């Protein structure tokens, strides 16, 4: 057999909408909106520079129906670049592609082959002794196991299965075209090019069964480097290397505030973490971070109610450090007070008296009823979708505010203790 290389990519989601980002003041919306296209351009650059023999895209090239033809025209343009380099591309449509009506009418260059949605089929690259087997989604929701009907492995060929699937065990992803690893192994293919799961995964080594992950992280739940897989086949054995092509990278940054004595100490700790992130990241990347302030700390009371101020100070710090290369998506305060309940009860002052009052309030059903009645006047003016999105509002609507009272009690006592200490 001939030695060769190919790229396996999936879940590109070209022109994916950036839901909710408009709510963040100063969000780099245009840059984030262009990120999937920029990552795809980088992928095509890699294919050309690596002189790959072909490319495989395992579904969700698009992100549902397009508002116009611009998305398809961009894709056709990039396929034209590969066509001029004699690089063929083999595509199965996934659940998001099946939602698009315009996908079906888009004319593409001759180097692009899209697998049929009617049944699994095989395409051959005879000069390389490669057989590619695949089937596209006909509708957005396929609950049938497509893999079991894939053709048998072709003799004297390197067999590649191309499949958009929720392999069992990935409950976080919609359960489309479900199958098991044993279903795939039983086909006796040499490589399975999967799509649908957005995290890079190697499910099996012999044969290699892989998810490349999505090409570009689109929100804070898709952190870390993103890209495709470069597969090198020598003496019938595939070897893989990740290709990172993302242009925007999302990060969680945990700040332990245990040793902090003030809000400014927290800002200083965050500055150190942001400097480390910038120093250790590729300079060509735009970084987006969510900062989580946690730990048992004396600053808990001072931070109570200062989320906005803290975020603004951290944003200012990020801007000063990065020249717009780093954006802070959100700051979350998840600290706990240094003084525990027993320590406060042991005191004999106004703070201990307040703790006792709040404890009694938490168990006073009549007081809770009156509080709920007062709050319901506010909730009645709030849109229903906001009530569904905010657990605290939902709790008020149902009359169950015990947890909210307890949380506020802890924060208020910590805040008052901090004021006493400053005085």
C-alpha positions in Angstrom: 0.0 0.0 0.0 1.0 3.6 -0.5 2.0 5.9 2.4 -0.2 9.0 2.7 -1.5 11.7 5.0 -5.0 13.2 5.5 -6.7 15.6 7.8 -9.7 14.6 9.9 -11.9 17.5 11.0 -15.5 17.9 12.3 -17.9 20.2 14.0 -16.8 23.4 12.3 -20.1 25.2 12.7 -19.3 28.0 10.3 -21.0 31.3 11.2 -22.4 29.9 14.4 -24.5 32.6 16.2 -23.0 33.9 19.4 -26.0 33.7 21.7 -26.0 36.0 24.7 -22.7 37.8 24.1 -24.5 41.1 23.3 -25.4 41.2 27.0 -21.7 41.6 27.9 -20.5 45.2 27.8 -17.3 45.5 25.7 -17.5 42.0 24.3 -15.5 41.6 21.1 -18.5 40.4 19.2 -17.2 40.8 15.7 -14.0 39.0 16.4 -15.8 36.1 18.1 -18.3 35.9 15.3 -15.5 35.6 12.7 -13.5 33.0 14.8 -15.1 29.8 13.1 -14.2 31.2 9.7 -10.7 32.2 10.8 -10.1 28.7 12.2 -11.3 27.1 9.0 -9.0 29.3 6.9 -6.2 28.1 9.2 -7.2 24.5 8.6 -7.0 25.0 4.8 -3.6 26.6 5.2 -2.4 23.6 7.2 -3.8 21.2 4.6 -1.9 23.0 1.9 1.4 23.4 3.8 1.3 19.8 4.9 0.7 18.6 1.3 -2.0 16.2 2.6 -3.5 13.8 0.1 -7.1 14.4 1.1 -9.4 15.8 3.8 -12.3 14.3 5.7 -15.0 16.4 7.4 -17.3 14.3 9.7 -20.3 16.5 10.0 -21.7 19.8 11.3 -19.8 21.8 8.8 -22.5 24.4 9.1 -24.7 25.5 12.0 -28.2 25.0 10.8 -29.9 27.1 8.1 -28.1 30.1 6.8 -29.8 33.6 6.6 -28.2 34.0 3.1 -25.6 32.4 0.8 -22.6 34.1 2.3 -21.7 31.1 4.5 -21.9 28.7 1.6 -19.9 31.0 -0.6 -17.1 31.2 1.9 -17.0 27.4 2.2 -16.9 27.1 -1.6 -14.1 29.6 -1.8 -12.0 27.6 0.7 -12.7 24.3 -1.1 -11.5 26.1 -4.3 -8.2 26.7 -2.6 -7.8 22.9 -2.0 -9.1 22.1 -5.5 -6.2 24.1 -7.0 -3.8 22.0 -4.9 -5.5 18.7 -6.1 -6.7 17.9 -2.5 -10.0 16.0 -2.5 -12.5 16.5 0.4 -15.0 13.9 1.6 -17.9 15.1 3.8 -20.8 13.6 5.7 -23.5 15.9 6.7 -24.4 16.0 10.4 -27.5 17.0 12.3 -26.8 20.7 11.9 -26.1 20.4 8.2 -29.4 18.6 7.7 -31.2 21.6 9.1 -30.0 23.8 6.2 -32.1 24.1 3.1 -29.5 26.0 1.2 -26.9 23.3 1.8 -28.7 21.1 -0.7 -28.5 23.7 -3.5 -25.0 24.9 -3.1 -22.7 24.2 -6.1 -19.2 23.1 -4.9 -15.9 22.5 -6.7 -15.2 19.1 -8.3 -12.8 18.0 -5.5 -15.7 17.9 -2.9 -17.6 14.6 -2.4 -20.6 14.5 -0.1 -21.8 11.1 1.1 -25.4 10.2 0.3 -28.0 10.5 3.0 -30.1 7.6 1.5 -27.7 4.8 2.5 -24.1 4.2 3.4 -21.8 4.2 0.4 -18.1 3.9 -0.5 -15.8 6.2 -2.4 -12.3 5.0 -3.5 -9.0 6.8 -4.0 -7.5 4.0 -6.0 -4.1 5.6 -6.4 -3.7 5.5 -2.6 -5.6 2.3 -2.1 -8.0 4.1 0.2 -11.7 3.3 0.6 -13.9 5.8 2.5 -17.3 4.7 3.8 -19.9 7.1 5.1 -23.5 8.3 5.2 -24.9 11.8 5.7 -27.8 12.7 7.9 -31.0 13.1 5.9 -32.8 14.9 8.8 -31.6 16.8 11.8 -32.6 14.0 14.2 -31.3 10.5 13.4 -31.8 8.0 16.2 -31.0 5.0 14.1 -27.6 3.2 14.4 -26.1 4.1 11.0 -22.8 2.3 11.6 -24.3 -1.2 11.5 -25.3 -0.7 7.8 -21.9 0.5 6.7 -20.3 -1.6 3.9 -17.8 -4.3 4.7 -14.2 -3.4 4.6 -12.7 -3.4 1.1 -9.9 -5.9 0.6 -6.4 -4.6 0.0 -7.5 -1.0 0.8 -7.0 1.2 3.8 -10.6 1.6 5.1 -11.8 4.8 6.7 -15.3 5.1 8.2 -16.7 8.6 8.3 -19.6 9.0 10.7 -21.4 11.7 12.7 -22.5 9.9 15.9 -23.1 10.0 19.6 -21.1 7.0 20.6 -22.6 5.5 23.8 -21.2 7.1 26.9 -21.4 10.8 25.8 -24.6 11.8 27.4 -23.7 15.5 27.2 -24.3 15.4 23.5 -27.6 14.8 21.7 -28.0 11.0 21.2 -27.9 11.0 17.4 -27.0 8.0 15.2 -26.0 6.1 18.4 -23.6 3.2 18.2 -21.1 1.3 20.4 -17.3 1.0 20.0 -17.8 -2.7 19.3 -20.1 -1.8 16.4 -17.3 0.2 14.9 -14.5 -2.3 15.6 -16.6 -5.1 14.1 -16.5 -3.4 10.7 -12.7 -4.1 10.5 -11.9 -0.6 9.2 -8.5 0.8 9.7 -9.6 4.3 11.0 -12.9 5.8 12.1 -13.2 9.5 11.5 -16.0 10.5 13.9 -17.8 13.8 14.5 -20.5 15.3 16.9 -18.6 15.3 20.2 -16.8 18.6 20.6 -14.0 17.3 22.7 -11.0 15.6 21.2 -11.2 11.9 22.1 -9.4 8.7 21.2 -11.9 6.0 21.8 -9.8 3.0 20.6 -6.3 2.4 19.4 -6.6 -0.7 17.1 -8.4 0.4 15.0 -8.0 4.1 15.7 -11.4 5.6 16.5 -11.2 9.3 17.1 -13.2 12.5 17.6 -11.1 15.5 16.6 -13.2 17.9 18.6 -14.6 21.1 17.2 -12.4 23.4 15.2 -13.1 26.5 17.3 -14.3 26.9 20.9 -17.5 29.0 20.8 -18.3 29.6 24.5 -16.9 29.1 28.0 -17.9 25.4 28.1 -15.5 24.7 25.2 -12.1 25.6 26.8 -8.6 24.8 25.7 -7.0 24.3 22.3 -9.2 23.3 19.4 -8.5 21.9 15.9 -8.3 18.8 13.8 -6.2 15.7 13.4 -3.4 15.1 11.0 -3.3 11.4 10.2 -0.1 9.9 8.7 -0.3 6.3 7.4 2.9 4.3 6.9 2.9 0.6 6.2 -0.8 0.5 6.8 -0.5 1.9 10.3 -2.1 5.3 11.1 -0.4 7.8 13.4 -2.1 10.9 14.6 -1.1 14.5 15.6 -3.4 17.3 16.7 -3.5 20.4 14.6 -4.5 23.5 16.6 -6.1 26.1 14.3 -8.4 28.0 16.7 -7.9 31.8 16.9 -9.9 32.4 20.1 -9.2 30.3 23.2 -11.5 30.1 26.2 -10.2 29.5 29.8 -11.4 29.1 33.3 -9.1 30.8 35.9 -9.5 29.8 39.5 -8.2 32.3 42.1 -7.8 30.9 45.6 -8.5 33.9 47.9 -7.6 32.1 51.1 -4.6 34.4 51.8 -6.3 37.6 50.6 -7.1 40.3 53.2 -8.8 42.9 50.9 -10.4 43.3 47.5 -7.1 44.7 46.2 -5.3 41.5 47.3 -7.8 39.6 45.2 -7.2 41.9 42.2 -3.4 41.4 42.7 -3.8 37.6 42.7 -5.9 37.7 39.6 -3.3 39.9 37.9 -0.6 37.3 38.6 -2.8 34.6 37.1 -3.6 36.7 34.0 0.1 37.4 33.5 0.8 33.7 33.6 -1.9 33.0 31.1 -0.6 35.6 28.6 3.0 34.4 29.1 2.2 30.8 28.4 -0.2 31.3 25.5 0.5 31.6 21.8 0.8 35.3 20.9 -1.4 34.9 17.9 -4.4 33.9 20.0 -7.2 36.0 21.5 -7.9 34.8 25.0 -11.3 34.8 26.7 -11.4 34.0 30.5 -13.9 33.4 33.2 -12.4 34.2 36.6 -13.7 32.3 39.6 -12.8 33.7 43.0 -13.0 30.9 45.6 -11.7 29.7 48.9 -12.4 30.3 52.6 -11.3 33.9 53.0 -11.4 37.0 55.2 -12.4 39.0 52.1 -15.7 37.2 51.7 -17.7 39.9 53.5 -15.9 42.7 51.6 -16.7 41.1 48.3 -20.4 40.8 49.2 -22.2 43.0 46.7 -19.0 44.1 44.9 -19.1 41.7 42.0 -19.5 44.6 39.5 -16.6 46.7 41.0 -14.4 43.6 41.1 -15.1 42.7 37.5 -14.4 46.3 36.4 -11.0 46.3 38.2 -10.1 42.9 36.7 -11.2 44.1 33.2 -9.0 47.2 33.6 -6.1 44.9 34.7 -6.6 42.7 31.7 -6.7 45.6 29.3 -3.5 47.1 30.7 -1.7 43.7 30.4 -2.8 42.5 27.0 -3.5 45.4 24.6 -7.0 43.9 23.8 -5.6 40.4 23.4 -7.5 39.2 26.6 -11.1 39.7 27.4 -12.8 38.7 30.7 -16.1 37.1 30.0 -17.3 36.9 33.6 -16.1 37.2 37.2 -17.8 34.8 39.7 -17.4 35.2 43.4 -17.7 31.8 45.1 -15.9 32.3 48.4 -16.9 31.3 51.9 -16.4 33.3 55.1 -13.3 32.7 57.3 -15.5 32.9 60.4 -17.8 29.8 60.7 -21.2 29.7 62.3 -19.9 28.3 65.6 -17.3 31.0 66.0 -19.9 33.8 65.5 -22.3 32.1 68.0 -19.5 32.2 70.6 -19.3 35.9 70.4 -21.3 38.2 72.8 -21.8 41.3 70.6 -24.1 42.8 68.0 -22.8 40.4 65.3 -23.7 37.4 67.4 -27.2 38.9 68.1 -27.7 39.5 64.3 -26.7 35.8 63.6 -29.2 34.6 66.2 -32.0 36.8 64.6 -31.2 35.6 61.1 -31.2 32.0 62.3 -34.7 32.5 63.7 -35.8 34.2 60.6 -34.7 31.2 58.5 -37.0 29.0 60.5 -39.9 31.4 60.8 -42.5 30.4 58.2 -44.7 33.4 58.8 -41.8 35.8 58.3 -40.8 33.9 55.1 -44.4 34.2 53.9 -44.4 37.9 54.3 -41.0 38.2 52.6 -42.3 36.2 49.6 -45.4 38.4 49.4 -43.3 41.5 49.2 -40.9 39.9 46.6 -43.7 38.6 44.5 -44.6 42.2 43.5 -41.2 42.4 41.9 -41.3 39.0 40.3 -44.7 39.8 38.7 -43.0 42.5 36.6 -40.2 40.2 35.4 -40.4 38.4 32.0 -41.1 34.7 32.2 -37.9 33.7 30.4 -35.9 35.6 33.0 -37.7 33.8 35.8 -36.9 30.4 34.2 -33.2 31.4 33.8 -32.6 32.7 37.3 -33.0 30.0 40.1 -33.5 32.7 42.8 -36.5 34.2 41.0 -38.0 30.7 40.4 -37.6 30.0 44.2 -39.5 33.2 45.1 -42.3 32.3 42.6 -42.7 28.9 44.3 -42.4 30.3 47.8 -39.3 28.3 48.7 -36.7 30.9 49.8 -35.1 29.0 52.7 -31.8 28.5 50.8 -31.7 32.1 49.7 -32.2 33.4 53.2 -29.4 31.1 54.5 -27.0 32.3 51.8 -27.8 36.0 52.4 -27.5 35.5 56.1 -23.9 34.1 55.7 -22.9 36.9 53.4 -24.4 39.6 55.5 -22.8 38.5 58.7 -19.4 38.2 56.9 -19.9 41.7 55.5 -20.8 43.2 58.9 -17.8 41.4 60.5 -15.6 43.0 57.8 -17.0 46.5 58.6 -16.4 46.0 62.3 -12.8 45.0 61.6 -12.2 48.0 59.4 -13.7 50.3 62.1 
